[in-house]
Structure formats: structure tokens, C-alpha cells
Amino acid sequence: MRIAVDDLRLDSLEVIHAGSETYRLADKVRAVPLARIGTEIEPLVSSRQGGSHTAPGSGP
């Protein structure tokens, strides 16, 4: 997962699991229970909804 974070230049990576606790797996990587996905993970905003999220390196 750390390689994915580095290669994709991610700010963070969340792994969704079936348990009940949130915990750190590595720097910038954490495990989040499915039951808490709506409260612990910031929603992504689609560019169609006026957001400005773009993939690294794909902007102007």
C-alpha cells in the first residue's frame, strides 16, 4: 500500500474492512470499518458537481 501511495502521489489511503475499529496501517494508510465510512472519510466531489478534484499530473 505504501508503494501505491507513493506511485499515485496520494495524500492518504483508506482500506475499508468489516471490523469495528479504525486504526493506522502505515504512514498515510489507515483501516476504516464499513460502518463508519460515512463519518470518517471525506466524500469526493465530482467535477460535475462543481468540485476541483483532478488526478495528479492531469491538470493544466
N, C-alpha and C positions, 0 to 999 in steps of 0.2 A: 504494500500500500504506500509505503514511503516513496518508492520509485514512481508510482503513479502521481503522487502529489508533486514531486519534483519535475517529472517529464511534462505534465499537463499544467504546471505552474499554478496549482490550486492554492487558495488561501486556507482551505480546510477540506476534510473528507469525513463524512458521517457514514457509518456502517449501521444499517438497521437490523435489529435482532429481536428474537421472541421473548427475551427476558424482561426484567422489571427495573433494572438499574442502568444509569448512564455512566460510562467510565472511559478513561483515556486508553487508547491502544498504543499510540506513538505521538510524537510531536505533530500537531495539526490533524491527528486522526482520533476520532472517538466513536464509541459504540453507543447507539441510542435505541431504546426499546420502541417497538412499533406503537405501543400505547401512548407514547409521549411525542411522536413525530410532529404533531400539530403545535405543540407548545415549546419544543426545544430546538426546532430547526426553522430558520428564517425562510419564508416562501420565496421562490424565484419569481421574478416579474418578467413576463413575456414582453418582447419588444412591441408586440401588437397591442399591449395594454399600456403603452407609453413608457415602459422601463428602458434602461440603457445597458442591460447585461449583454456582453458580447464575449465570445471566446478569446482568450489571449492570442494576440498576433493577428486577429481577424479584423481589427478596426482600421481606421484610416491612418 
